[in-house]
Amino acid sequence: MLPQPWLMMSILVLLILFFIVFLFISRKNKRPPDYYALFVIGLSWMAIGLPLENYILFIIGVAFTATGLINKNRWKKNIITWEKLKKEEKIVKGFLVFGLTVFVVVGLIVFYLAEKGVL
Protein backbone atom coordinates (compact mmCIF):
# COMPACT_ATOMS: atom_id res chain seq x y z
CA MET A 1 0.00 0.00 0.00
CA LEU A 2 1.42 3.37 -1.03
CA PRO A 3 1.23 6.44 1.22
CA GLN A 4 -1.31 9.16 0.52
CA PRO A 5 -0.58 11.52 -2.43
CA TRP A 6 -0.35 14.58 -0.15
CA LEU A 7 2.35 12.83 1.82
CA MET A 8 4.37 12.04 -1.29
CA MET A 9 4.02 15.65 -2.49
CA SER A 10 5.18 17.03 0.86
CA ILE A 11 8.22 14.76 0.75
CA LEU A 12 8.99 15.97 -2.76
CA VAL A 13 8.64 19.62 -1.69
CA LEU A 14 11.01 19.06 1.25
CA LEU A 15 13.58 17.42 -1.01
CA ILE A 16 13.36 20.31 -3.45
CA LEU A 17 13.82 22.81 -0.60
CA PHE A 18 16.92 21.00 0.64
CA PHE A 19 18.28 20.95 -2.92
CA ILE A 20 17.68 24.70 -3.33
CA VAL A 21 19.47 25.44 -0.04
CA PHE A 22 22.36 23.23 -1.14
CA LEU A 23 22.61 25.02 -4.49
CA PHE A 24 22.53 28.41 -2.79
CA ILE A 25 25.34 27.45 -0.44
CA SER A 26 27.48 25.80 -3.09
CA ARG A 27 27.27 28.80 -5.43
CA LYS A 28 28.25 31.17 -2.66
CA ASN A 29 31.31 29.19 -1.55
CA LYS A 30 33.27 27.84 -4.50
CA ARG A 31 35.65 25.09 -3.43
CA PRO A 32 37.46 22.34 -5.28
CA PRO A 33 35.85 18.90 -4.99
CA ASP A 34 36.75 16.69 -2.05
CA TYR A 35 37.89 13.58 -3.87
CA TYR A 36 38.28 11.54 -0.69
CA ALA A 37 34.60 12.16 0.09
CA LEU A 38 33.69 11.06 -3.44
CA PHE A 39 35.72 7.89 -2.90
CA VAL A 40 33.94 7.09 0.39
CA ILE A 41 30.51 7.88 -1.07
CA GLY A 42 31.28 5.65 -4.04
CA LEU A 43 32.30 2.75 -1.81
CA SER A 44 29.13 3.18 0.26
CA TRP A 45 26.88 3.26 -2.79
CA MET A 46 28.59 0.20 -4.25
CA ALA A 47 28.14 -1.65 -0.96
CA ILE A 48 24.45 -0.73 -0.85
CA GLY A 49 23.67 -1.14 -4.56
CA LEU A 50 25.08 -4.62 -5.09
CA PRO A 51 23.20 -6.54 -2.36
CA LEU A 52 19.98 -4.68 -3.16
CA GLU A 53 20.45 -5.48 -6.86
CA ASN A 54 20.15 -1.78 -7.62
CA TYR A 55 22.67 -1.71 -10.42
CA ILE A 56 22.27 1.99 -11.21
CA LEU A 57 23.32 2.85 -7.67
CA PHE A 58 26.20 0.38 -7.99
CA ILE A 59 27.39 1.90 -11.29
CA ILE A 60 27.24 5.45 -9.90
CA GLY A 61 29.21 4.18 -6.88
CA VAL A 62 31.85 2.73 -9.21
CA ALA A 63 32.07 6.09 -11.02
CA PHE A 64 32.48 8.02 -7.75
CA THR A 65 35.07 5.54 -6.48
CA ALA A 66 37.01 5.72 -9.73
CA THR A 67 36.93 9.53 -9.69
CA GLY A 68 38.22 9.52 -6.13
CA LEU A 69 41.00 7.04 -6.92
CA ILE A 70 42.08 8.88 -10.07
CA ASN A 71 42.54 12.03 -7.99
CA LYS A 72 44.10 10.30 -4.97
CA ASN A 73 46.99 12.77 -4.95
CA ARG A 74 44.50 15.57 -4.12
CA TRP A 75 42.85 13.86 -1.15
CA LYS A 76 44.64 15.75 1.62
CA LYS A 77 44.70 19.04 -0.28
CA ASN A 78 40.94 19.46 -0.72
CA ILE A 79 39.59 18.18 2.61
CA ILE A 80 37.56 20.84 4.43
CA THR A 81 37.31 20.10 8.14
CA TRP A 82 34.75 21.56 10.51
CA GLU A 83 37.39 23.89 11.94
CA LYS A 84 38.08 25.39 8.49
CA LEU A 85 34.45 26.35 7.92
CA LYS A 86 33.23 29.90 8.43
CA LYS A 87 30.70 30.56 11.19
CA GLU A 88 27.90 31.03 8.64
CA GLU A 89 28.75 27.72 6.94
CA LYS A 90 28.74 25.88 10.26
CA ILE A 91 25.26 27.20 11.07
CA VAL A 92 23.85 26.30 7.66
CA LYS A 93 25.42 22.83 7.67
CA GLY A 94 24.11 22.26 11.19
CA PHE A 95 20.59 23.12 10.06
CA LEU A 96 20.95 20.89 7.01
CA VAL A 97 22.15 17.94 9.07
CA PHE A 98 19.34 18.46 11.57
CA GLY A 99 16.74 18.83 8.81
CA LEU A 100 17.92 15.77 6.91
CA THR A 101 17.98 13.74 10.13
CA VAL A 102 14.40 14.74 10.89
CA PHE A 103 13.48 13.97 7.28
CA VAL A 104 14.96 10.46 7.50
CA VAL A 105 13.29 9.72 10.84
CA VAL A 106 9.89 10.92 9.57
CA GLY A 107 10.42 8.87 6.40
CA LEU A 108 11.11 5.73 8.43
CA ILE A 109 8.01 6.34 10.54
CA VAL A 110 5.87 6.85 7.44
CA PHE A 111 7.34 3.72 5.85
CA TYR A 112 6.58 1.72 9.00
CA LEU A 113 3.02 3.05 9.20
CA ALA A 114 2.46 2.39 5.48
CA GLU A 115 3.66 -1.21 5.90
CA LYS A 116 1.23 -1.68 8.79
CA GLY A 117 -1.62 -0.33 6.67
CA VAL A 118 -2.29 2.72 8.84
CA LEU A 119 -1.64 5.18 6.01
N, C-alpha and C positions, 0 to 999 in steps of 0.2 A: 504494500500500500504506500503510495507516494504522499508526501506532506501536502498541505493545502497550497493553492497557487499564491495566495498572499504571502505565505511564509517563504516560498521560493523567490518571489520578487523582492522581499525585504533582504534576503541573503544576497541577492544579486546587487542590490543598491549598496549594501555595506561593502561588498567587494570592490565595487566601482569607486566608492569614497576612499577606501584604503589605497587604491591604485592612483587616484588623483593626488592624494597627499604624498605618496611616494614620488610621483613625477615632479611635483612642486619642489620637493626637497632635493631630488637628484639634479634638477636643472639649476638650482641655486648654488649648489656645492659641487663643482666639477672635480672629480678625482679619477685617477687611473683605476682600472679594475683590480680587484683583489683576486689574484689567480689562485691563491691557496684556498680561498672560500669557494671558488668555482670547483676546484678539485674535490673538496669535501662534499659539496652539494651533489656533484656528479656521482661520487661513490654512494651517497645515501640514496639517490634516486635509482641507481642501478640495483642496490640491495633491496629496495622496495618493489621495483618494477618487475624483476625476474620472478620472484616467488608468486606475485599476484598475476603473472602472465599478462602484464600491461607492457607490451613491447614498445609502445611509443615513449613511455616514461623511461624505460631501460635505454632506448636509443639516445634520448636527450641526455640521460646520465652519462652515457659513453662520450657524447660530444663535450659535455662540461668537464669530465675527467681528462679527456685528451687535451682540451684547451689549457687546463691547469698544468698538466704535465709538460706540454710544449713550452710553457712560460715559467718553468720551475725556477729559473734563475732570477725571476722577479718576485718570488714569494715573500721574502723578508722586506723588500723595498716598498711594497704597496699595502702592507697590513696597517690598518687604522685601528688602534686600540681605543678603549673607552677614555683613557686619559688624554688622547690626542684630539678628541672631539671638542668643539666649542660648546658653551653652555646651552645655547639655543638648540644645537643638534642633539645634545643629551636629553633635553626636555621632550623634543619631538620623537626621538627614538623610544623614550620611555613610554610615551602615550601610545605609540604604535605597537610596542610589545604588549602593553596592557590590553589594548583594544583587540589585537589578534588573539591573545589568550582568552579573553572573554568570548570572542567569536568562535573559537574552537570548542570551548566548554559548552556554549549554547548549542552549537552544532551537534555535539555528542548527545546532549540531552534530547534534542529534537529527533535525532536518529533513533535513540532508545525508545522514545515515545511512539515514533512511527512504526517501529518493529512490533511494539506491543499492541498496536491498533488504536491507540488513544487519539492520534491525530488523523 
